[in-house]
Amino acid sequence: MAETRNTLEYYEKNADRFLAETQSVDFSEIRNLFLERLPKDARILDFGCGSGRDALAFLKRGYQVEAADGSARMCRAAQALTGLPVRRMLFQELDETEKYDGIWACSSILHLPKAELREVLERMAKALKEGGVIYTSFKYGTYEGERNGRYFTDFTEASFLGYLGGKSQLRIERMWKTSDVRPGRGEGKWLNVLLQKQQRERG
């Protein structure tokens, strides 16, 4: 858990800069790809919500939204932006069963080591209703470790496919690569992933 502690300390110390860099970024195209797979009255968890940018966008479109983040400063910022009661929690503390139609984990669970990420993905799958959808994203590559004060687990299409394996309740709906949308960061590449919880076979 040292990796998590160091990453959270980074966000506490650098919250103002992070919020300035991310709060106004236009992420509407990817949000639309996620939302078109959900029912109109969907309940969405913004999991690692950061500034609350995406939670606010979901609220404005009429969805039922919950938001959570591990950083106290991010929770306060997101609550101020959205008006939601943002829950402070670690990813490993998610403990819901078939509650959400969608989980939005934009640039968030990438901070988990691979050994911890698998359990969190299982918790996310458990928290989804059957047929529910997860969006998540990782820096594109093969690196795992600390980078500039935060822990990162990077993936390519092939490595994520191999990591998820065939036993998960989650099925890869789509994977695609994009450039970083933050100003001046276009050389950075990201792996975007849409996952769907498989419906149980009816006997």
Backbone as JSON Lines, residues from 0, in Angstrom:
{"i":0,"aa":"M","n":[0.82,-1.21,0.0],"ca":[0.0,0.0,0.0],"c":[0.86,1.27,0.0]}
{"i":1,"aa":"A","n":[2.19,1.1,0.06],"ca":[3.06,2.28,0.02],"c":[2.87,3.04,-1.28]}
{"i":2,"aa":"E","n":[2.62,2.3,-2.38],"ca":[2.4,2.96,-3.67],"c":[1.19,3.87,-3.61]}
{"i":3,"aa":"T","n":[0.1,3.38,-2.99],"ca":[-1.11,4.17,-2.86],"c":[-0.86,5.4,-2.0]}
{"i":4,"aa":"R","n":[-0.17,5.21,-0.88],"ca":[0.09,6.33,0.04],"c":[0.89,7.42,-0.66]}
{"i":5,"aa":"N","n":[1.94,7.05,-1.4],"ca":[2.76,8.04,-2.08],"c":[1.96,8.78,-3.15]}
{"i":6,"aa":"T","n":[1.12,8.06,-3.87],"ca":[0.32,8.68,-4.92],"c":[-0.68,9.66,-4.33]}
{"i":7,"aa":"L","n":[-1.33,9.27,-3.23],"ca":[-2.28,10.18,-2.58],"c":[-1.58,11.41,-2.04]}
{"i":8,"aa":"E","n":[-0.39,11.24,-1.5],"ca":[0.37,12.39,-1.02],"c":[0.7,13.34,-2.17]}
{"i":9,"aa":"Y","n":[1.0,12.79,-3.34],"ca":[1.26,13.63,-4.51],"c":[0.05,14.51,-4.82]}
{"i":10,"aa":"Y","n":[-1.15,13.91,-4.82],"ca":[-2.35,14.68,-5.16],"c":[-2.69,15.7,-4.08]}
{"i":11,"aa":"E","n":[-2.41,15.39,-2.83],"ca":[-2.64,16.38,-1.77],"c":[-1.72,17.59,-1.96]}
{"i":12,"aa":"K","n":[-0.46,17.33,-2.31],"ca":[0.52,18.41,-2.44],"c":[0.38,19.19,-3.74]}
{"i":13,"aa":"N","n":[-0.12,18.53,-4.78],"ca":[-0.16,19.15,-6.11],"c":[-1.58,19.36,-6.63]}
{"i":14,"aa":"A","n":[-2.54,19.42,-5.72],"ca":[-3.94,19.5,-6.13],"c":[-4.23,20.7,-7.01]}
{"i":15,"aa":"D","n":[-3.73,21.86,-6.64],"ca":[-4.05,23.07,-7.41],"c":[-3.59,22.95,-8.85]}
{"i":16,"aa":"R","n":[-2.37,22.46,-9.04],"ca":[-1.85,22.32,-10.42],"c":[-2.62,21.27,-11.19]}
{"i":17,"aa":"F","n":[-2.91,20.15,-10.54],"ca":[-3.65,19.08,-11.21],"c":[-5.04,19.56,-11.62]}
{"i":18,"aa":"L","n":[-5.72,20.25,-10.73],"ca":[-7.06,20.75,-11.05],"c":[-7.01,21.73,-12.21]}
{"i":19,"aa":"A","n":[-6.01,22.6,-12.21],"ca":[-5.88,23.58,-13.29],"c":[-5.65,22.91,-14.64]}
{"i":20,"aa":"E","n":[-4.92,21.79,-14.63],"ca":[-4.58,21.09,-15.88],"c":[-5.73,20.24,-16.41]}
{"i":21,"aa":"T","n":[-6.64,19.8,-15.54],"ca":[-7.6,18.79,-15.96],"c":[-9.07,19.24,-15.95]}
{"i":22,"aa":"Q","n":[-9.4,20.25,-15.15],"ca":[-10.82,20.55,-14.93],"c":[-11.54,21.0,-16.2]}
{"i":23,"aa":"S","n":[-10.85,21.72,-17.08],"ca":[-11.51,22.27,-18.27],"c":[-11.25,21.46,-19.54]}
{"i":24,"aa":"V","n":[-10.58,20.32,-19.41],"ca":[-10.28,19.49,-20.59],"c":[-11.59,18.95,-21.19]}
{"i":25,"aa":"D","n":[-11.69,19.0,-22.52],"ca":[-12.88,18.5,-23.21],"c":[-12.77,16.99,-23.39]}
{"i":26,"aa":"F","n":[-13.55,16.25,-22.61],"ca":[-13.53,14.79,-22.68],"c":[-14.86,14.25,-23.21]}
{"i":27,"aa":"S","n":[-15.61,15.11,-23.89],"ca":[-16.98,14.76,-24.27],"c":[-17.05,13.59,-25.24]}
{"i":28,"aa":"E","n":[-16.1,13.46,-26.14],"ca":[-16.15,12.39,-27.14],"c":[-16.1,11.02,-26.47]}
{"i":29,"aa":"I","n":[-15.19,10.86,-25.53],"ca":[-15.07,9.57,-24.85],"c":[-16.24,9.35,-23.9]}
{"i":30,"aa":"R","n":[-16.68,10.41,-23.22],"ca":[-17.87,10.27,-22.37],"c":[-19.06,9.77,-23.19]}
{"i":31,"aa":"N","n":[-19.22,10.28,-24.4],"ca":[-20.35,9.86,-25.24],"c":[-20.26,8.39,-25.61]}
{"i":32,"aa":"L","n":[-19.05,7.89,-25.87],"ca":[-18.89,6.47,-26.19],"c":[-19.31,5.59,-25.01]}
{"i":33,"aa":"F","n":[-19.03,6.06,-23.82],"ca":[-19.43,5.37,-22.59],"c":[-20.95,5.45,-22.4]}
{"i":34,"aa":"L","n":[-21.49,6.66,-22.51],"ca":[-22.91,6.88,-22.21],"c":[-23.84,6.2,-23.21]}
{"i":35,"aa":"E","n":[-23.41,6.06,-24.46],"ca":[-24.3,5.44,-25.44],"c":[-24.53,3.96,-25.16]}
{"i":36,"aa":"R","n":[-23.75,3.4,-24.25],"ca":[-23.92,1.99,-23.87],"c":[-24.75,1.84,-22.59]}
{"i":37,"aa":"L","n":[-25.25,2.94,-22.05],"ca":[-25.98,2.9,-20.79],"c":[-27.45,3.27,-21.0]}
{"i":38,"aa":"P","n":[-28.34,2.81,-20.11],"ca":[-29.74,3.24,-20.19],"c":[-29.87,4.73,-19.83]}
{"i":39,"aa":"K","n":[-30.98,5.34,-20.22],"ca":[-31.14,6.78,-20.04],"c":[-31.21,7.19,-18.58]}
{"i":40,"aa":"D","n":[-31.65,6.3,-17.7],"ca":[-31.74,6.62,-16.27],"c":[-30.6,5.99,-15.48]}
{"i":41,"aa":"A","n":[-29.46,5.77,-16.12],"ca":[-28.36,5.02,-15.53],"c":[-27.84,5.65,-14.24]}
{"i":42,"aa":"R","n":[-27.41,4.76,-13.35],"ca":[-26.67,5.18,-12.16],"c":[-25.19,4.96,-12.44]}
{"i":43,"aa":"I","n":[-24.4,6.02,-12.3],"ca":[-22.98,6.0,-12.65],"c":[-22.14,6.31,-11.42]}
{"i":44,"aa":"L","n":[-21.06,5.55,-11.24],"ca":[-20.05,5.85,-10.23],"c":[-18.84,6.45,-10.93]}
{"i":45,"aa":"D","n":[-18.49,7.69,-10.57],"ca":[-17.24,8.31,-11.03],"c":[-16.18,7.92,-10.0]}
{"i":46,"aa":"F","n":[-15.36,6.96,-10.37],"ca":[-14.48,6.22,-9.46],"c":[-13.06,6.77,-9.6]}
{"i":47,"aa":"G","n":[-12.68,7.63,-8.64],"ca":[-11.45,8.39,-8.78],"c":[-11.76,9.65,-9.56]}
{"i":48,"aa":"C","n":[-12.67,10.46,-9.0],"ca":[-13.34,11.53,-9.77],"c":[-12.48,12.76,-9.99]}
{"i":49,"aa":"G","n":[-11.36,12.89,-9.25],"ca":[-10.53,14.07,-9.43],"c":[-11.31,15.36,-9.21]}
{"i":50,"aa":"S","n":[-11.26,16.25,-10.18],"ca":[-11.9,17.56,-10.05],"c":[-13.42,17.49,-10.02]}
{"i":51,"aa":"G","n":[-13.99,16.37,-10.48],"ca":[-15.44,16.27,-10.62],"c":[-15.94,16.69,-11.99]}
{"i":52,"aa":"R","n":[-15.02,16.93,-12.9],"ca":[-15.37,17.38,-14.27],"c":[-16.37,16.44,-14.93]}
{"i":53,"aa":"D","n":[-16.1,15.15,-14.9],"ca":[-16.97,14.21,-15.61],"c":[-18.25,13.93,-14.83]}
{"i":54,"aa":"A","n":[-18.16,13.88,-13.51],"ca":[-19.38,13.71,-12.7],"c":[-20.36,14.84,-12.98]}
{"i":55,"aa":"L","n":[-19.86,16.06,-13.1],"ca":[-20.72,17.21,-13.4],"c":[-21.36,17.05,-14.78]}
{"i":56,"aa":"A","n":[-20.58,16.6,-15.75],"ca":[-21.13,16.4,-17.1],"c":[-22.23,15.36,-17.1]}
{"i":57,"aa":"F","n":[-22.05,14.28,-16.34],"ca":[-23.09,13.25,-16.24],"c":[-24.35,13.8,-15.56]}
{"i":58,"aa":"L","n":[-24.16,14.58,-14.51],"ca":[-25.3,15.2,-13.82],"c":[-26.1,16.09,-14.76]}
{"i":59,"aa":"K","n":[-25.4,16.9,-15.54],"ca":[-26.07,17.83,-16.45],"c":[-26.89,17.12,-17.5]}
{"i":60,"aa":"R","n":[-26.55,15.86,-17.78],"ca":[-27.3,15.08,-18.76],"c":[-28.38,14.21,-18.13]}
{"i":61,"aa":"G","n":[-28.57,14.39,-16.82],"ca":[-29.71,13.77,-16.16],"c":[-29.47,12.4,-15.55]}
{"i":62,"aa":"Y","n":[-28.21,11.97,-15.48],"ca":[-27.91,10.66,-14.9],"c":[-27.85,10.73,-13.38]}
{"i":63,"aa":"Q","n":[-28.06,9.59,-12.73],"ca":[-27.85,9.46,-11.29],"c":[-26.35,9.23,-11.07]}
{"i":64,"aa":"V","n":[-25.72,10.09,-10.29],"ca":[-24.26,10.07,-10.21],"c":[-23.8,9.98,-8.76]}
{"i":65,"aa":"E","n":[-22.84,9.1,-8.52],"ca":[-22.08,9.07,-7.28],"c":[-20.61,9.3,-7.64]}
{"i":66,"aa":"A","n":[-19.87,9.89,-6.72],"ca":[-18.46,10.19,-6.98],"c":[-17.63,9.86,-5.76]}
{"i":67,"aa":"A","n":[-16.4,9.39,-6.02],"ca":[-15.49,9.02,-4.94],"c":[-14.06,9.28,-5.37]}
{"i":68,"aa":"D","n":[-13.21,9.6,-4.4],"ca":[-11.79,9.79,-4.67],"c":[-11.02,9.5,-3.38]}
{"i":69,"aa":"G","n":[-9.76,9.12,-3.51],"ca":[-8.95,8.83,-2.34],"c":[-8.3,10.05,-1.72]}
{"i":70,"aa":"S","n":[-8.26,11.16,-2.46],"ca":[-7.61,12.39,-2.0],"c":[-8.63,13.33,-1.37]}
{"i":71,"aa":"A","n":[-8.36,13.78,-0.16],"ca":[-9.28,14.69,0.52],"c":[-9.44,15.99,-0.27]}
{"i":72,"aa":"R","n":[-8.37,16.5,-0.82],"ca":[-8.46,17.77,-1.57],"c":[-9.26,17.59,-2.86]}
{"i":73,"aa":"M","n":[-9.11,16.44,-3.5],"ca":[-9.91,16.18,-4.7],"c":[-11.39,16.05,-4.35]}
{"i":74,"aa":"C","n":[-11.67,15.39,-3.23],"ca":[-13.07,15.26,-2.8],"c":[-13.69,16.63,-2.57]}
{"i":75,"aa":"R","n":[-12.96,17.51,-1.9],"ca":[-13.5,18.85,-1.63],"c":[-13.72,19.62,-2.92]}
{"i":76,"aa":"A","n":[-12.76,19.52,-3.85],"ca":[-12.88,20.23,-5.12],"c":[-14.07,19.7,-5.93]}
{"i":77,"aa":"A","n":[-14.21,18.38,-5.98],"ca":[-15.31,17.78,-6.75],"c":[-16.66,18.11,-6.12]}
{"i":78,"aa":"Q","n":[-16.71,18.11,-4.79],"ca":[-17.97,18.44,-4.12],"c":[-18.36,19.89,-4.39]}
{"i":79,"aa":"A","n":[-17.37,20.79,-4.38],"ca":[-17.66,22.2,-4.66],"c":[-18.15,22.39,-6.09]}
{"i":80,"aa":"L","n":[-17.58,21.62,-7.02],"ca":[-17.95,21.77,-8.43],"c":[-19.31,21.17,-8.73]}
{"i":81,"aa":"T","n":[-19.6,20.02,-8.15],"ca":[-20.79,19.25,-8.53],"c":[-21.97,19.4,-7.57]}
{"i":82,"aa":"G","n":[-21.69,19.74,-6.31],"ca":[-22.74,19.73,-5.29],"c":[-23.04,18.35,-4.75]}
{"i":83,"aa":"L","n":[-22.33,17.34,-5.23],"ca":[-22.52,15.97,-4.76],"c":[-21.77,15.74,-3.45]}
{"i":84,"aa":"P","n":[-22.26,14.83,-2.6],"ca":[-21.5,14.43,-1.41],"c":[-20.43,13.42,-1.81]}
{"i":85,"aa":"V","n":[-19.26,13.91,-2.19],"ca":[-18.21,13.04,-2.73],"c":[-17.58,12.23,-1.6]}
{"i":86,"aa":"R","n":[-17.54,10.92,-1.81],"ca":[-17.03,9.99,-0.79],"c":[-15.52,9.84,-0.9]}
{"i":87,"aa":"R","n":[-14.84,9.98,0.24],"ca":[-13.4,9.71,0.25],"c":[-13.2,8.23,0.52]}
{"i":88,"aa":"M","n":[-12.6,7.54,-0.41],"ca":[-12.38,6.1,-0.25],"c":[-11.26,5.64,-1.17]}
{"i":89,"aa":"L","n":[-10.61,4.56,-0.77],"ca":[-9.63,3.91,-1.63],"c":[-10.35,3.0,-2.61]}
{"i":90,"aa":"F","n":[-9.72,2.72,-3.73],"ca":[-10.33,1.81,-4.71],"c":[-10.65,0.45,-4.08]}
{"i":91,"aa":"Q","n":[-9.75,0.0,-3.19],"ca":[-9.91,-1.31,-2.57],"c":[-11.09,-1.37,-1.61]}
{"i":92,"aa":"E","n":[-11.7,-0.22,-1.31],"ca":[-12.81,-0.18,-0.37],"c":[-14.18,-0.24,-1.05]}
{"i":93,"aa":"L","n":[-14.21,-0.3,-2.35],"ca":[-15.49,-0.43,-3.05],"c":[-16.14,-1.75,-2.64]}
{"i":94,"aa":"D","n":[-17.38,-1.66,-2.15],"ca":[-18.04,-2.87,-1.64],"c":[-19.54,-2.78,-1.92]}
{"i":95,"aa":"E","n":[-19.9,-2.79,-3.19],"ca":[-21.3,-2.73,-3.6],"c":[-21.6,-3.95,-4.46]}
{"i":96,"aa":"T","n":[-22.89,-4.28,-4.56],"ca":[-23.31,-5.42,-5.37],"c":[-24.4,-4.99,-6.34]}
{"i":97,"aa":"E","n":[-24.1,-5.1,-7.62],"ca":[-25.06,-4.84,-8.71],"c":[-25.82,-3.52,-8.5]}
{"i":98,"aa":"K","n":[-25.08,-2.48,-8.23],"ca":[-25.67,-1.17,-7.95],"c":[-25.63,-0.23,-9.15]}
{"i":99,"aa":"Y","n":[-24.56,-0.32,-9.95],"ca":[-24.32,0.69,-10.98],"c":[-24.52,0.13,-12.38]}
{"i":100,"aa":"D","n":[-25.03,1.01,-13.26],"ca":[-25.09,0.69,-14.69],"c":[-23.75,0.96,-15.35]}
{"i":101,"aa":"G","n":[-23.0,1.9,-14.81],"ca":[-21.72,2.25,-15.37],"c":[-20.75,2.72,-14.31]}
{"i":102,"aa":"I","n":[-19.47,2.39,-14.48],"ca":[-18.41,2.91,-13.62],"c":[-17.4,3.62,-14.51]}
{"i":103,"aa":"W","n":[-17.17,4.88,-14.22],"ca":[-16.25,5.72,-14.98],"c":[-14.97,5.85,-14.16]}
{"i":104,"aa":"A","n":[-13.89,5.27,-14.65],"ca":[-12.61,5.27,-13.93],"c":[-11.54,5.87,-14.84]}
{"i":105,"aa":"C","n":[-11.71,7.15,-15.11],"ca":[-10.85,7.85,-16.07],"c":[-9.52,8.22,-15.42]}
{"i":106,"aa":"S","n":[-8.43,7.66,-15.92],"ca":[-7.09,7.98,-15.43],"c":[-6.98,7.83,-13.93]}
{"i":107,"aa":"S","n":[-7.58,6.78,-13.4],"ca":[-7.6,6.63,-11.94],"c":[-7.01,5.3,-11.47]}
{"i":108,"aa":"I","n":[-7.6,4.19,-11.87],"ca":[-7.1,2.9,-11.38],"c":[-5.74,2.54,-11.99]}
{"i":109,"aa":"L","n":[-5.26,3.35,-12.92],"ca":[-3.9,3.17,-13.45],"c":[-2.84,3.35,-12.38]}
{"i":110,"aa":"H","n":[-3.2,3.92,-11.22],"ca":[-2.24,4.12,-10.14],"c":[-2.07,2.89,-9.26]}
{"i":111,"aa":"L","n":[-2.79,1.82,-9.55],"ca":[-2.68,0.59,-8.76],"c":[-1.63,-0.35,-9.33]}
{"i":112,"aa":"P","n":[-0.83,-0.99,-8.48],"ca":[0.04,-2.07,-8.97],"c":[-0.82,-3.2,-9.55]}
{"i":113,"aa":"K","n":[-0.25,-3.95,-10.47],"ca":[-1.01,-5.02,-11.11],"c":[-1.58,-6.01,-10.1]}
{"i":114,"aa":"A","n":[-0.82,-6.28,-9.04],"ca":[-1.28,-7.24,-8.04],"c":[-2.55,-6.76,-7.34]}
{"i":115,"aa":"E","n":[-2.73,-5.46,-7.19],"ca":[-3.92,-4.91,-6.54],"c":[-5.02,-4.58,-7.55]}
{"i":116,"aa":"L","n":[-4.63,-4.28,-8.76],"ca":[-5.61,-3.91,-9.78],"c":[-6.6,-5.02,-10.06]}
{"i":117,"aa":"R","n":[-6.13,-6.26,-10.05],"ca":[-7.02,-7.38,-10.36],"c":[-8.18,-7.46,-9.36]}
{"i":118,"aa":"E","n":[-7.87,-7.32,-8.07],"ca":[-8.92,-7.37,-7.06],"c":[-9.9,-6.2,-7.25]}
{"i":119,"aa":"V","n":[-9.37,-5.02,-7.57],"ca":[-10.24,-3.85,-7.74],"c":[-11.14,-4.04,-8.96]}
{"i":120,"aa":"L","n":[-10.63,-4.59,-10.03],"ca":[-11.48,-4.87,-11.19],"c":[-12.59,-5.85,-10.83]}
{"i":121,"aa":"E","n":[-12.27,-6.83,-10.0],"ca":[-13.3,-7.78,-9.54],"c":[-14.36,-7.07,-8.69]}
{"i":122,"aa":"R","n":[-13.91,-6.14,-7.84],"ca":[-14.85,-5.36,-7.03],"c":[-15.74,-4.49,-7.93]}
{"i":123,"aa":"M","n":[-15.14,-3.92,-8.96],"ca":[-15.91,-3.1,-9.9],"c":[-16.94,-3.95,-10.63]}
{"i":124,"aa":"A","n":[-16.53,-5.14,-11.04],"ca":[-17.47,-6.04,-11.72],"c":[-18.63,-6.41,-10.8]}
{"i":125,"aa":"K","n":[-18.33,-6.69,-9.54],"ca":[-19.37,-7.02,-8.57],"c":[-20.34,-5.85,-8.38]}
{"i":126,"aa":"A","n":[-19.82,-4.64,-8.42],"ca":[-20.64,-3.44,-8.19],"c":[-21.54,-3.11,-9.38]}
{"i":127,"aa":"L","n":[-21.23,-3.67,-10.54],"ca":[-22.03,-3.41,-11.75],"c":[-23.25,-4.33,-11.82]}
{"i":128,"aa":"K","n":[-24.32,-3.8,-12.37],"ca":[-25.45,-4.63,-12.76],"c":[-25.03,-5.48,-13.95]}
{"i":129,"aa":"E","n":[-25.76,-6.55,-14.22],"ca":[-25.48,-7.37,-15.4],"c":[-25.56,-6.49,-16.65]}
{"i":130,"aa":"G","n":[-24.58,-6.64,-17.53],"ca":[-24.54,-5.83,-18.74],"c":[-23.96,-4.45,-18.51]}
{"i":131,"aa":"G","n":[-23.6,-4.12,-17.26],"ca":[-23.04,-2.81,-16.96],"c":[-21.68,-2.6,-17.61]}
{"i":132,"aa":"V","n":[-21.28,-1.33,-17.69],"ca":[-20.11,-0.94,-18.48],"c":[-19.12,-0.15,-17.63]}
{"i":133,"aa":"I","n":[-17.84,-0.45,-17.83],"ca":[-16.74,0.31,-17.22],"c":[-15.97,1.02,-18.33]}
{"i":134,"aa":"Y","n":[-15.66,2.29,-18.09],"ca":[-14.63,2.95,-18.91],"c":[-13.43,3.19,-18.02]}
{"i":135,"aa":"T","n":[-12.26,2.85,-18.51],"ca":[-11.03,3.16,-17.79],"c":[-9.91,3.45,-18.78]}
{"i":136,"aa":"S","n":[-8.82,4.01,-18.29],"ca":[-7.73,4.39,-19.18],"c":[-6.4,4.26,-18.47]}
{"i":137,"aa":"F","n":[-5.39,3.93,-19.26],"ca":[-4.03,3.74,-18.77],"c":[-3.06,4.44,-19.7]}
{"i":138,"aa":"K","n":[-1.93,4.88,-19.16],"ca":[-0.88,5.36,-20.05],"c":[-0.43,4.19,-20.93]}
{"i":139,"aa":"Y","n":[-0.11,4.51,-22.17],"ca":[0.19,3.46,-23.15],"c":[1.65,3.04,-23.03]}
{"i":140,"aa":"G","n":[1.87,1.75,-22.77],"ca":[3.24,1.25,-22.68],"c":[3.31,0.01,-21.81]}
{"i":141,"aa":"T","n":[4.51,-0.3,-21.35],"ca":[4.73,-1.52,-20.58],"c":[5.33,-1.25,-19.2]}
{"i":142,"aa":"Y","n":[5.45,0.02,-18.84],"ca":[6.1,0.38,-17.58],"c":[5.18,0.12,-16.38]}
{"i":143,"aa":"E","n":[5.77,-0.31,-15.27],"ca":[5.06,-0.33,-13.99],"c":[6.02,0.15,-12.92]}
{"i":144,"aa":"G","n":[5.6,1.18,-12.17],"ca":[6.44,1.71,-11.1],"c":[6.15,3.18,-10.89]}
{"i":145,"aa":"E","n":[7.0,3.81,-10.07],"ca":[6.79,5.22,-9.74],"c":[7.32,6.12,-10.84]}
{"i":146,"aa":"R","n":[6.55,7.13,-11.17],"ca":[6.93,8.1,-12.2],"c":[6.53,9.49,-11.7]}
{"i":147,"aa":"N","n":[7.52,10.31,-11.44],"ca":[7.27,11.69,-10.99],"c":[6.36,11.74,-9.76]}
{"i":148,"aa":"G","n":[6.62,10.86,-8.81],"ca":[5.91,10.93,-7.54],"c":[4.63,10.12,-7.45]}
{"i":149,"aa":"R","n":[4.2,9.52,-8.55],"ca":[2.99,8.7,-8.54],"c":[3.29,7.32,-9.11]}
{"i":150,"aa":"Y","n":[2.53,6.33,-8.67],"ca":[2.69,4.96,-9.17],"c":[1.82,4.79,-10.41]}
{"i":151,"aa":"F","n":[2.36,4.16,-11.44],"ca":[1.62,3.91,-12.67],"c":[1.79,2.46,-13.11]}
{"i":152,"aa":"T","n":[0.69,1.9,-13.59],"ca":[0.72,0.64,-14.33],"c":[0.25,0.94,-15.75]}
{"i":153,"aa":"D","n":[1.16,0.8,-16.7],"ca":[0.85,1.08,-18.1],"c":[0.45,-0.21,-18.82]}
{"i":154,"aa":"F","n":[-0.33,-0.05,-19.88],"ca":[-0.74,-1.2,-20.68],"c":[-0.74,-0.86,-22.16]}
{"i":155,"aa":"T","n":[-0.54,-1.9,-22.98],"ca":[-0.85,-1.86,-24.4],"c":[-2.09,-2.73,-24.61]}
{"i":156,"aa":"E","n":[-2.62,-2.76,-25.82],"ca":[-3.76,-3.62,-26.09],"c":[-3.44,-5.08,-25.76]}
{"i":157,"aa":"A","n":[-2.28,-5.54,-26.2],"ca":[-1.91,-6.94,-26.0],"c":[-1.7,-7.27,-24.53]}
{"i":158,"aa":"S","n":[-1.03,-6.36,-23.81],"ca":[-0.74,-6.67,-22.41],"c":[-2.0,-6.61,-21.56]}
{"i":159,"aa":"F","n":[-2.94,-5.72,-21.88],"ca":[-4.18,-5.68,-21.1],"c":[-5.04,-6.91,-21.38]}
{"i":160,"aa":"L","n":[-5.09,-7.31,-22.64],"ca":[-5.84,-8.52,-22.99],"c":[-5.29,-9.73,-22.24]}
{"i":161,"aa":"G","n":[-3.96,-9.84,-22.19],"ca":[-3.34,-10.94,-21.47],"c":[-3.56,-10.85,-19.97]}
{"i":162,"aa":"Y","n":[-3.55,-9.62,-19.44],"ca":[-3.74,-9.42,-18.01],"c":[-5.15,-9.78,-17.58]}
{"i":163,"aa":"L","n":[-6.13,-9.35,-18.35],"ca":[-7.53,-9.61,-17.97],"c":[-7.83,-11.11,-18.02]}
{"i":164,"aa":"G","n":[-7.28,-11.79,-19.01],"ca":[-7.46,-13.23,-19.1],"c":[-8.89,-13.62,-19.44]}
{"i":165,"aa":"G","n":[-9.17,-14.92,-19.35],"ca":[-10.48,-15.41,-19.76],"c":[-11.42,-15.72,-18.61]}
{"i":166,"aa":"K","n":[-10.98,-15.52,-17.37],"ca":[-11.81,-15.91,-16.22],"c":[-12.62,-14.75,-15.65]}
{"i":167,"aa":"S","n":[-12.34,-13.55,-16.09],"ca":[-13.02,-12.39,-15.54],"c":[-14.48,-12.33,-15.97]}
{"i":168,"aa":"Q","n":[-15.32,-11.73,-15.1],"ca":[-16.7,-11.44,-15.49],"c":[-16.77,-10.35,-16.54]}
{"i":169,"aa":"L","n":[-15.66,-9.64,-16.71],"ca":[-15.63,-8.5,-17.61],"c":[-15.14,-8.91,-18.99]}
{"i":170,"aa":"R","n":[-15.82,-8.42,-19.99],"ca":[-15.45,-8.67,-21.39],"c":[-15.03,-7.34,-22.02]}
{"i":171,"aa":"I","n":[-13.95,-7.38,-22.78],"ca":[-13.5,-6.16,-23.45],"c":[-14.46,-5.84,-24.59]}
{"i":172,"aa":"E","n":[-15.09,-4.71,-24.48],"ca":[-16.01,-4.23,-25.51],"c":[-15.26,-3.48,-26.59]}
{"i":173,"aa":"R","n":[-14.27,-2.68,-26.16],"ca":[-13.48,-1.91,-27.13],"c":[-12.21,-1.43,-26.45]}
{"i":174,"aa":"M","n":[-11.11,-1.39,-27.21],"ca":[-9.86,-0.76,-26.78],"c":[-9.36,0.12,-27.91]}
{"i":175,"aa":"W","n":[-8.86,1.3,-27.56],"ca":[-8.32,2.18,-28.59],"c":[-7.31,3.15,-27.97]}
{"i":176,"aa":"K","n":[-6.4,3.62,-28.82],"ca":[-5.32,4.49,-28.38],"c":[-5.63,5.93,-28.75]}
{"i":177,"aa":"T","n":[-5.33,6.86,-27.84],"ca":[-5.51,8.28,-28.12],"c":[-4.29,9.05,-27.64]}
{"i":178,"aa":"S","n":[-4.19,10.29,-28.09],"ca":[-3.18,11.21,-27.59],"c":[-3.72,11.95,-26.37]}
{"i":179,"aa":"D","n":[-2.82,12.39,-25.52],"ca":[-3.2,13.17,-24.34],"c":[-3.91,14.45,-24.79]}
{"i":180,"aa":"V","n":[-5.05,14.75,-24.17],"ca":[-5.84,15.91,-24.59],"c":[-5.46,17.17,-23.83]}
{"i":181,"aa":"R","n":[-4.58,17.09,-22.85],"ca":[-4.18,18.29,-22.12],"c":[-3.24,19.13,-22.99]}
{"i":182,"aa":"P","n":[-3.34,20.45,-22.89],"ca":[-2.49,21.34,-23.7],"c":[-1.01,21.04,-23.5]}
{"i":183,"aa":"G","n":[-0.3,20.88,-24.62],"ca":[1.13,20.63,-24.57],"c":[1.52,19.21,-24.24]}
{"i":184,"aa":"R","n":[0.54,18.31,-24.13],"ca":[0.83,16.92,-23.75],"c":[0.52,15.93,-24.87]}
{"i":185,"aa":"G","n":[0.35,16.42,-26.09],"ca":[-0.11,15.58,-27.19],"c":[0.78,14.41,-27.51]}
{"i":186,"aa":"E","n":[2.06,14.47,-27.09],"ca":[2.96,13.35,-27.38],"c":[2.66,12.15,-26.47]}
{"i":187,"aa":"G","n":[1.97,12.36,-25.37],"ca":[1.62,11.27,-24.48],"c":[0.48,10.43,-25.06]}
{"i":188,"aa":"K","n":[0.58,9.12,-24.96],"ca":[-0.44,8.22,-25.52],"c":[-1.15,7.47,-24.4]}
{"i":189,"aa":"W","n":[-2.43,7.19,-24.65],"ca":[-3.28,6.54,-23.66],"c":[-3.99,5.34,-24.27]}
{"i":190,"aa":"L","n":[-4.17,4.3,-23.47],"ca":[-5.0,3.16,-23.84],"c":[-6.36,3.34,-23.17]}
{"i":191,"aa":"N","n":[-7.4,3.45,-23.97],"ca":[-8.77,3.56,-23.48],"c":[-9.43,2.2,-23.57]}
{"i":192,"aa":"V","n":[-10.2,1.84,-22.53],"ca":[-10.81,0.51,-22.48],"c":[-12.27,0.63,-22.04]}
{"i":193,"aa":"L","n":[-13.15,0.0,-22.8],"ca":[-14.54,-0.19,-22.39],"c":[-14.75,-1.67,-22.09]}
{"i":194,"aa":"L","n":[-15.22,-1.95,-20.88],"ca":[-15.46,-3.32,-20.43],"c":[-16.94,-3.49,-20.12]}
{"i":195,"aa":"Q","n":[-17.46,-4.65,-20.39],"ca":[-18.86,-4.94,-20.07],"c":[-18.96,-6.18,-19.2]}
{"i":196,"aa":"K","n":[-19.79,-6.1,-18.17],"ca":[-20.02,-7.25,-17.3],"c":[-20.91,-8.25,-18.03]}
{"i":197,"aa":"Q","n":[-20.42,-9.46,-18.13],"ca":[-21.15,-10.49,-18.86],"c":[-22.37,-10.94,-18.06]}
{"i":198,"aa":"Q","n":[-23.45,-11.16,-18.78],"ca":[-24.67,-11.63,-18.13],"c":[-24.53,-13.11,-17.81]}
{"i":199,"aa":"R","n":[-25.08,-13.49,-16.69],"ca":[-25.04,-14.9,-16.29],"c":[-25.93,-15.73,-17.19]}
{"i":200,"aa":"E","n":[-25.45,-16.92,-17.49],"ca":[-26.26,-17.81,-18.28],"c":[-27.46,-18.32,-17.47]}
{"i":201,"aa":"R","n":[-28.6,-18.32,-18.1],"ca":[-29.83,-18.77,-17.4],"c":[-30.04,-20.27,-17.65]}
{"i":202,"aa":"G","n":[-30.11,-21.01,-16.55],"ca":[-30.28,-22.45,-16.71],"c":[-31.73,-22.86,-16.78]}
